[in-house]
Amino acid sequence: MLESSRSPAAVQEVTAAFEQNVIAEVAAGDESHVEDALTAAHAAFRNKTEWLPLHERLAILGRIAEKMTSEAEDLAYTAALEGGKPLQDSKVEVTRAIHGIHLCIDAMRGDAGDVIPIATTPTTSGRLAFTQKEPIGVVAAVSAFNHPLNLIVHQVAPAIATGCPVIVKPADDTPLSCLNFVKIVRDAGLPSGWCQALIAKDIATAEKFVADPRVGFFSFIGSAKVGWMLRSKLAPGVRCALEHGGAAPVVLIGDYDQELALGSILKGGFYHAGQVCVSVQRVFAPRETSRTFATSLAERAGQLVVGDPTDPDTQVGPLIRPGEVKRVDEWVHDAVSAGAELLTGGMKISDQCYAPTVLLDPPTDARVSTAEIFGPVVCVYSYDDVDVAVAQANSLSSAFQAAVFTRDIDQAMSLYKKLDASAVMINDHTAFRDDVMPFAGLRESGLGVGGIPHTIEDMQINKMMVIRSQEL
C-alpha cells in the first residue's frame, strides 16, 4: 500500500511460511516513496489546526475494534498463513490485538496533564502552572514477523490514539497483516496522511525512512543487531524505543510444582516454534531433579503436533524461513558435539519445520547457551548451587523476562531480587504477557518500555503553560 502516485519501485512476493508458495504480491517503494510518505505525514503534523480532536480519535479506534472483531477469522488465517504461527495461537493474537485497541481508548480517557506545584516561594507567587499532552510528531515504526498483527497494533494504535501521524514498515516476510490493519484503519475513518504502510524495496530505503529529521519518534521491534544499527542513524533529538530479544532463563528451586512447571515451560518454550523474544530457552534445575524434569519435558515435546499452521490441530508451526531451520539445526548439533545430551528432537522435519528439541546440560559456551535461539529448543542445566545458576542466568549481554518456579515465597523473593530481568514471573513461563504490562528489554535486549499505556506516554510530550495573575 503505497500512498504515492508514483509507480512502485518493485513488486515483492509474499510466500506462505509452511508451503513456501507465493500467496500475494505487494508494491514496494524506494527513496522517492519514502519522501512522499514523510511529506504527507509531516504536513499533517505541522498543520495543528487540522489535528484530530480526542473524541474523534477515540471514535475511530472504537470502529477499528469493531471491524477487527467482524474480520477476526480472516485476520487470524492471514497471520497463520504468512507468519507460520499455528491458527489456534493466531486467533489468540487477534483477540489480543483487539484488546490492545481498547487499551488505547481506556488509556487516553484517563490521560490528562498535571498541575505543577509552583507559587511556593515569594518569587514564584501569583502564578499557575499546568501541563497538557501533545503528540510528539511523526512516528516511524519498524516491525517484526513473529506477531504480524499484534505488533503492528502496539506501534500504530498508540500513534492514532495520541494524534501522531505514523508510517509503519512491516517485516518483509509478513506484510499482509499490516496492510489489512491499515485498510481497517482507513475504513474506520482515519485520513490517509495519518497512517501509512511502507514496504521498502531494500535496506537503503528503510534507513532513509528511519534517519529522516522529520521523524519525531522511532519504534523498532526486531533483532538487536538491526535495532541498534538503526538507532545510530537517527537524527538529533529523535526519541526511540527498541524491543529486541534474549535467551530467557527459568530457575526451578526447592520443592517446586513439577507438573505446573512442565506444562508452563512446554508452552513458553515451543509456542510459535520458539520464535518469541521472551521464549523459555534456559532452564536451571536442581541436579537431583534435572534429569527427571528434562526427560518429562522431552516426552511432552515429542508429542506436540508439528506442521501446517492453518490446520486447527497444529501446535508448532514452521520457522519463518528455511534458512532458520538450517541455522537452528547447526546450533543444536554443535551443542551435542560439545557434550549436550539430546533428549528429543534435534532434526529437521522438513525444510520449513524443526522438531521440538530438549537438550540436557549443554556447555555454557555453546551458542544455544549464549545467544537467542529463536527456534523450538529448550536447554535444561543441572545445578548444585542456586547462586551459581543465577550467575549463569545473568551472564549474557541480553536480559529481558525471567521466571522462577517454587512453593517458597522467600525463595521467590530472593530470586526476584537476584535475577537480571525487567520482569520475573513466579510459577509461570517467561513468555507470559498482558499488553497493559510494561515490556522492557535490558542491556542489549532493548531501550525504553513497551506495552500500550507506556508507548502512549512515549508518543506524547507534556506541554506546560504558566499563567501569571495578581488574582492567583
Phi, psi and omega per residue, in radians:
M1 nan 1.649 3.114
L2 -1.722 2.281 -3.107
E3 -1.367 -0.376 -3.069
S4 -1.218 2.635 3.037
S5 -1.391 -0.110 3.131
R6 -1.207 2.742 3.047
S7 -1.226 2.619 3.117
P8 -1.011 2.572 3.082
A9 -1.352 -0.447 -3.136
A10 -2.836 2.886 3.037
V11 -2.030 2.168 -3.070
Q12 -1.824 2.241 3.087
E13 -1.452 2.442 3.068
V14 -1.934 2.196 -3.103
T15 -1.943 2.613 3.061
A16 -1.211 2.375 -3.077
A17 -1.096 -0.581 -3.088
F18 -1.552 -0.974 -3.078
E19 -1.374 -0.401 -3.098
Q20 1.130 0.361 3.053
N21 -1.602 2.701 -3.134
V22 -1.268 2.185 -3.123
I23 -1.947 -0.225 3.129
A24 -2.930 2.857 2.974
E25 -2.221 2.369 -3.122
V26 -2.201 2.613 3.134
A27 -1.365 2.304 3.121
A28 -1.957 2.574 -3.074
G29 -1.934 2.873 3.069
D30 -2.003 -2.831 -3.060
E31 -1.118 -0.506 3.109
S32 -1.196 -0.633 3.085
H33 -1.213 -0.636 3.045
V34 -1.040 -0.765 -3.142
E35 -1.071 -0.766 3.136
D36 -1.094 -0.753 -3.120
A37 -1.135 -0.781 -3.134
L38 -1.175 -0.651 3.105
T39 -1.062 -0.788 -3.138
A40 -1.150 -0.763 -3.114
A41 -1.177 -0.748 -3.113
H42 -1.178 -0.655 3.108
A43 -1.112 -0.701 3.109
A44 -1.092 -0.707 -3.110
F45 -1.251 -0.696 -3.074
R46 -1.274 -0.401 3.140
N47 -1.512 1.409 -2.987
K48 -1.161 -0.410 3.112
T49 -1.215 -0.287 -3.127
E50 -1.843 0.157 3.077
W51 -1.034 2.483 3.132
L52 -1.332 2.214 3.114
P53 -1.164 2.790 -3.049
L54 -0.996 -0.740 -3.082
H55 -1.100 -0.579 3.089
E56 -1.231 -0.710 3.128
R57 -1.114 -0.719 3.118
L58 -1.140 -0.675 3.114
A59 -1.136 -0.712 3.101
I60 -1.096 -0.797 3.118
L61 -1.054 -0.689 3.095
G62 -1.067 -0.731 3.121
R63 -1.210 -0.582 3.067
I64 -1.059 -0.814 3.135
A65 -1.060 -0.711 3.125
E66 -1.106 -0.772 -3.127
K67 -1.176 -0.694 3.098
M68 -1.099 -0.673 3.123
T69 -1.125 -0.729 -3.133
S70 -1.234 -0.416 -3.109
E71 -1.897 0.302 -2.994
A72 -1.011 -0.742 -3.109
E73 -1.080 -0.801 -3.140
D74 -1.159 -0.691 3.124
L75 -1.095 -0.735 -3.142
A76 -1.158 -0.742 -3.126
Y77 -1.113 -0.762 3.127
T78 -1.082 -0.763 3.128
A79 -1.073 -0.742 3.132
A80 -1.159 -0.720 -3.076
L81 -1.154 -0.845 -3.048
E82 -1.456 -0.557 -3.032
G83 -1.793 -0.327 3.069
G84 1.557 -0.036 3.076
K85 -1.256 2.275 -3.110
P86 -0.894 2.555 -3.053
L87 -0.981 -0.685 -3.132
Q88 -1.083 -0.597 3.104
D89 -1.459 -0.546 3.087
S90 -1.146 -0.590 3.057
K91 -1.108 -0.686 3.076
V92 -1.126 -0.677 3.114
E93 -1.054 -0.758 3.129
V94 -1.099 -0.745 3.095
T95 -1.040 -0.758 3.101
R96 -1.086 -0.723 -3.118
A97 -1.104 -0.707 3.088
I98 -1.134 -0.733 3.079
H99 -1.036 -0.650 3.120
G100 -1.084 -0.647 3.076
I101 -1.093 -0.763 3.124
H102 -1.156 -0.592 3.065
L103 -1.085 -0.670 3.089
C104 -1.073 -0.776 3.134
I105 -1.080 -0.825 -3.117
D106 -1.103 -0.730 -3.107
A107 -1.130 -0.717 -3.093
M108 -1.250 -0.520 3.138
R109 -1.161 -0.458 3.129
G110 -1.928 0.280 -3.009
D111 -1.762 1.546 -3.129
A112 -2.023 3.077 3.101
G113 -1.474 -2.849 -3.088
D114 -2.296 2.669 2.928
V115 -1.577 2.227 -3.073
I116 -1.611 2.259 -3.054
P117 -1.370 1.255 3.010
I118 -1.649 -2.843 -3.100
A119 1.086 0.555 3.137
T120 -1.748 -0.034 3.090
T121 -2.308 2.829 3.138
P122 -1.015 -0.619 -3.092
T123 -1.329 -0.279 3.132
T124 -1.931 0.083 -3.105
S125 -1.205 2.838 -3.137
G126 1.297 0.419 -3.105
R127 -2.372 2.591 3.054
L128 -2.186 2.308 3.134
A129 -2.210 2.390 3.066
F130 -2.613 2.814 3.104
T131 -2.070 2.671 2.955
Q132 -2.291 2.825 -3.090
K133 -1.599 2.447 3.000
E134 -2.355 2.662 3.096
P135 -1.139 2.544 -3.069
I136 -1.337 -0.456 -3.112
G137 2.465 -2.811 -3.137
V138 -1.196 2.267 3.093
V139 -1.716 2.202 3.007
A140 -1.840 2.052 -3.062
A141 -2.057 2.279 3.056
V142 -2.108 2.180 -2.961
S143 -2.021 3.049 -3.066
A144 -1.985 2.972 -3.027
F145 -1.505 -0.399 -2.828
N146 -1.315 -0.382 2.994
H147 -2.307 1.325 -2.871
P148 -1.153 -0.310 3.067
L149 -1.794 -0.866 -3.023
N150 -1.164 -0.619 3.104
L151 -1.169 -0.660 3.079
I152 -1.075 -0.755 3.099
V153 -1.044 -0.734 -3.126
H154 -1.096 -0.492 -3.114
Q155 -1.666 -0.636 -3.015
V156 -1.568 -0.782 -3.068
A157 -1.057 -0.738 3.065
P158 -1.079 -0.574 3.088
A159 -1.147 -0.764 3.083
I160 -1.070 -0.769 -3.101
A161 -1.063 -0.727 -3.063
T162 -1.514 -0.166 -3.134
G163 1.512 0.451 3.084
C164 -1.671 2.240 2.964
P165 -1.080 2.412 -3.058
V166 -2.292 2.389 3.000
I167 -2.079 2.151 -3.055
V168 -2.052 2.278 3.053
K169 -1.864 1.921 3.111
P170 -1.329 2.946 3.035
A171 -1.092 2.549 -3.128
D172 -1.012 -0.572 -3.081
D173 -1.357 -0.396 -2.996
T174 -2.370 1.058 -3.131
P175 -1.431 -0.310 -2.957
L176 -1.196 -0.710 3.116
S177 -1.085 -0.682 3.101
C178 -1.124 -0.814 -3.135
L179 -1.107 -0.670 3.077
N180 -1.077 -0.732 -3.126
F181 -1.169 -0.740 3.129
V182 -1.092 -0.659 3.080
K183 -1.097 -0.744 3.099
I184 -1.058 -0.736 3.113
V185 -1.037 -0.766 3.127
R186 -1.143 -0.773 3.140
D187 -1.095 -0.460 3.120
A188 -1.392 -0.101 3.016
G189 1.902 0.106 3.116
L190 -1.367 2.230 3.123
P191 -1.035 2.620 -2.961
S192 -1.052 -0.633 -3.088
G193 -1.182 -0.230 -3.074
W194 -1.601 -0.224 3.084
C195 -2.674 2.027 -3.112
Q196 -2.302 2.532 3.028
A197 -1.820 2.443 -3.139
L198 -2.213 2.060 2.980
I199 -1.712 1.947 -3.064
A200 -1.524 2.367 -3.084
K201 -1.343 -0.326 3.126
D202 -2.802 3.069 -3.091
I203 -1.125 -0.660 -3.131
A204 -1.061 -0.668 3.109
T205 -1.125 -0.791 3.134
A206 -1.098 -0.708 3.141
E207 -1.130 -0.701 3.111
K208 -1.096 -0.700 3.114
F209 -1.030 -0.851 -3.078
V210 -1.234 -0.655 -2.975
A211 -1.453 -0.107 -3.060
D212 -1.138 2.378 -3.109
P213 -1.202 -0.204 3.094
R214 -1.359 -0.157 3.087
V215 -1.306 2.327 3.094
G216 -1.736 -0.526 -3.109
F217 -2.568 2.343 3.139
F218 -1.963 2.148 3.107
S219 -2.006 2.140 -3.099
F220 -2.249 2.333 2.996
I221 -2.254 2.084 -3.105
G222 2.860 -2.718 -3.047
S223 -1.263 2.628 3.133
A224 -1.087 -0.703 -3.112
K225 -1.012 -0.824 -3.109
V226 -1.282 -0.735 -3.087
G227 -1.060 -0.856 -3.138
W228 -1.183 -0.576 3.084
M229 -1.108 -0.817 -3.123
L230 -1.152 -0.615 3.091
R231 -1.034 -0.649 -3.135
S232 -1.171 -0.261 -3.119
K233 -1.627 -0.137 -3.032
L234 -1.130 2.546 3.060
A235 -1.211 2.710 3.122
P236 -0.977 2.369 3.080
G237 1.588 -0.169 -3.129
V238 -1.345 2.183 3.084
R239 -1.477 2.807 -3.085
C240 -2.701 2.824 2.993
A241 -2.375 2.246 -3.125
L242 -2.066 2.316 3.078
E243 -2.182 1.953 -3.111
H244 -1.930 -2.396 -3.113
G245 -2.507 -2.919 -3.141
G246 -2.951 -3.021 3.105
A247 -2.017 1.412 -2.896
A248 -1.063 2.297 3.137
P249 -1.710 2.582 3.005
V250 -2.218 2.317 3.087
V251 -1.965 2.134 3.007
L252 -1.700 2.274 -3.042
I253 -2.515 2.490 3.048
G254 1.117 -2.521 -3.125
D255 -1.516 1.093 -3.108
Y256 -1.281 2.788 3.126
D257 -1.416 1.748 -3.040
Q258 -1.129 -0.677 -3.128
E259 -1.125 -0.754 3.089
L260 -1.075 -0.797 -3.114
A261 -1.115 -0.723 -3.126
L262 -1.060 -0.874 -3.109
G263 -1.126 -0.709 -3.107
S264 -1.208 -0.795 -3.115
I265 -1.216 -0.578 3.059
L266 -1.014 -0.801 3.126
K267 -1.217 -0.826 -3.073
G268 -1.186 -0.419 -3.138
G269 -1.577 -0.558 -3.016
F270 -1.980 -0.024 3.030
Y271 -0.990 2.285 -3.103
H272 0.896 0.680 3.125
A273 0.941 0.583 3.104
G274 1.318 0.149 -3.079
Q275 -1.588 1.027 3.140
V276 -2.372 2.430 -3.006
C277 -1.141 -0.317 3.118
V278 -2.127 0.502 3.069
S279 -1.021 2.543 3.000
V280 -1.101 2.139 3.129
Q281 -2.153 -0.679 -3.053
R282 -2.154 2.052 3.141
V283 -1.971 2.147 3.139
F284 -1.826 2.059 -3.048
A285 -2.162 2.526 3.058
P286 -0.977 2.440 -3.038
R287 -0.974 -0.607 -3.078
E288 -1.210 -0.307 -3.141
T289 -2.111 -0.067 -2.983
S290 -1.105 -0.763 -3.117
R291 -1.183 -0.756 3.110
T292 -1.038 -0.776 3.138
F293 -1.121 -0.859 -3.084
A294 -1.098 -0.681 3.131
T295 -1.145 -0.743 3.110
S296 -1.138 -0.698 3.090
L297 -1.099 -0.731 3.137
A298 -1.103 -0.703 3.124
E299 -1.065 -0.754 -3.131
R300 -1.240 -0.686 3.128
A301 -1.098 -0.650 3.140
G302 -1.175 -0.290 -3.136
Q303 -1.660 -0.080 3.137
L304 -1.157 2.469 -3.141
V305 -1.472 2.053 -3.097
V306 -1.926 2.348 3.095
G307 2.828 -2.503 -3.054
D308 -1.087 2.091 -3.082
P309 -1.185 -0.330 3.123
T310 -1.471 -0.090 3.052
D311 -1.407 2.171 -3.089
P312 -1.029 -0.370 -3.109
D313 -1.514 -0.224 -3.086
T314 -1.205 2.329 3.107
Q315 -1.840 -0.503 3.121
V316 -2.295 2.135 -3.105
G317 -1.695 -2.822 -3.112
P318 -1.382 2.891 2.874
L319 -1.387 2.823 -2.945
I320 -1.157 -0.519 3.128
R321 -2.500 2.610 3.101
P322 -0.978 -0.565 3.120
G323 -1.085 -0.535 3.105
E324 -1.236 -0.589 3.070
V325 -1.097 -0.781 3.129
K326 -1.099 -0.738 -3.126
R327 -1.113 -0.833 -3.139
V328 -1.040 -0.736 3.135
D329 -1.075 -0.708 3.104
E330 -1.106 -0.770 -3.139
W331 -1.087 -0.759 -3.125
V332 -1.118 -0.812 -3.097
H333 -1.248 -0.515 3.002
D334 -1.092 -0.734 3.141
A335 -1.160 -0.731 3.118
V336 -1.119 -0.737 3.110
S337 -1.083 -0.513 -3.122
A338 -1.543 -0.001 3.052
G339 2.179 -0.097 3.101
A340 -1.184 2.577 3.090
E341 -1.706 2.123 -3.139
L342 -1.498 2.018 -3.094
L343 -1.694 -0.483 3.045
T344 -2.847 2.752 3.095
G345 1.361 -2.356 3.136
G346 1.283 0.501 -3.120
M347 -2.701 2.696 3.030
K348 -1.363 2.282 3.021
I349 -1.454 -0.602 3.088
S350 -2.771 -3.063 3.089
D351 -1.149 -0.340 -3.082
Q352 -1.837 -0.461 -2.990
C353 -2.044 2.492 3.091
Y354 -2.115 2.407 -3.098
A355 -1.151 2.364 3.026
P356 -0.935 2.240 -2.923
T357 -2.167 2.392 3.033
V358 -2.179 2.207 3.105
L359 -1.981 2.435 3.073
L360 -1.900 2.197 3.065
D361 0.950 0.981 2.965
P362 -1.132 2.702 3.047
P363 -1.043 2.566 -3.096
T364 -1.189 -0.306 3.127
D365 -1.764 0.084 3.079
A366 -1.222 2.702 -3.127
R367 -1.082 -0.562 3.110
V368 -1.166 -0.285 -3.141
S369 -1.727 -0.313 -2.979
T370 -2.067 -0.241 -3.081
A371 -2.338 2.786 -3.141
E372 -1.206 2.124 -3.103
I373 -1.279 -0.773 -3.065
F374 0.930 0.800 3.120
G375 -2.739 3.049 -3.037
P376 -1.423 1.157 -3.087
V377 -2.344 2.219 3.050
V378 -2.113 2.289 -3.138
C379 -1.880 2.322 3.100
V380 -1.978 2.250 -3.096
Y381 -2.041 2.293 3.092
S382 -1.466 2.398 3.087
Y383 -2.323 2.646 3.048
D384 -1.800 -0.491 -3.095
D385 -2.231 2.079 -3.060
V386 -1.103 -0.531 3.116
D387 -1.158 -0.576 3.057
V388 -1.182 -0.711 3.103
A389 -1.084 -0.745 3.124
V390 -1.120 -0.711 3.110
A391 -1.052 -0.701 3.109
Q392 -1.198 -0.704 3.111
A393 -1.061 -0.605 -3.086
N394 -1.566 0.032 -2.928
S395 -1.418 -0.134 -3.032
L396 -1.594 2.896 3.122
S397 -1.377 -0.161 3.098
S398 -1.882 2.688 3.069
A399 -2.786 2.259 -3.096
F400 -2.468 -1.901 3.128
Q401 -1.779 2.608 -3.137
A402 -2.361 3.004 -3.131
A403 -2.553 2.706 3.098
V404 -2.371 2.339 3.013
F405 -1.990 2.099 -3.117
T406 -2.852 2.714 3.004
R407 -1.697 -0.060 -3.002
D408 -1.813 2.019 -3.097
I409 -1.101 -0.607 3.137
D410 -1.193 -0.691 3.058
Q411 -1.093 -0.729 3.128
A412 -1.049 -0.808 -3.120
M413 -1.157 -0.652 3.137
S414 -1.123 -0.808 -3.110
L415 -1.284 -0.558 3.022
Y416 -0.974 -0.706 -3.129
K417 -1.260 -0.639 -2.984
K418 -1.496 -0.485 -3.062
L419 -1.337 2.371 3.039
D420 -1.393 1.832 -3.110
A421 -2.904 2.685 3.037
S422 -1.481 -0.277 3.094
A423 -2.656 2.397 3.105
V424 -2.132 2.094 3.116
M425 -1.582 2.287 3.101
I426 -1.788 2.093 -3.124
N427 1.044 0.641 3.013
D428 -2.649 2.825 -3.073
H429 -1.387 2.889 -3.047
T430 -1.201 -0.361 -3.073
A431 -1.562 0.086 3.082
F432 -1.108 2.403 3.088
R433 -2.763 2.386 2.867
D434 -1.937 2.423 -2.973
D435 -1.246 -0.075 3.027
V436 -1.524 -0.263 -3.083
M437 -1.245 2.634 2.894
P438 -1.148 2.462 -3.049
F439 -2.404 1.794 -2.926
A440 -2.396 2.098 2.987
G441 -1.407 2.446 3.118
L442 -1.824 2.851 -3.132
R443 0.906 -2.227 -3.111
E444 -1.294 -0.124 -3.085
S445 -1.369 -0.101 3.068
G446 2.708 -3.067 -3.100
L447 -2.578 2.299 -3.122
G448 1.493 -3.020 -3.045
V449 -2.235 2.193 3.041
G450 -1.591 -2.967 -3.007
G451 1.739 2.387 -2.964
I452 -0.883 -0.942 -3.097
P453 -1.122 -0.564 -3.102
H454 -1.310 -0.622 3.059
T455 -1.186 -0.675 3.067
I456 -1.029 -0.738 3.105
E457 -1.097 -0.720 -3.137
D458 -1.106 -0.562 -3.025
M459 -1.555 0.220 3.110
Q460 -2.267 2.759 2.972
I461 -1.983 2.693 3.022
N462 -1.675 1.838 -3.094
K463 -1.690 2.138 -3.018
M464 -1.728 2.534 2.947
M465 -2.123 2.369 3.054
V466 -2.056 2.139 -3.139
I467 -1.906 2.288 3.084
R468 -1.905 2.227 -3.133
S469 -2.671 2.453 3.107
Q470 -1.188 -0.287 -3.111
E471 -1.503 -0.070 -3.128
L472 -1.509 nan nan
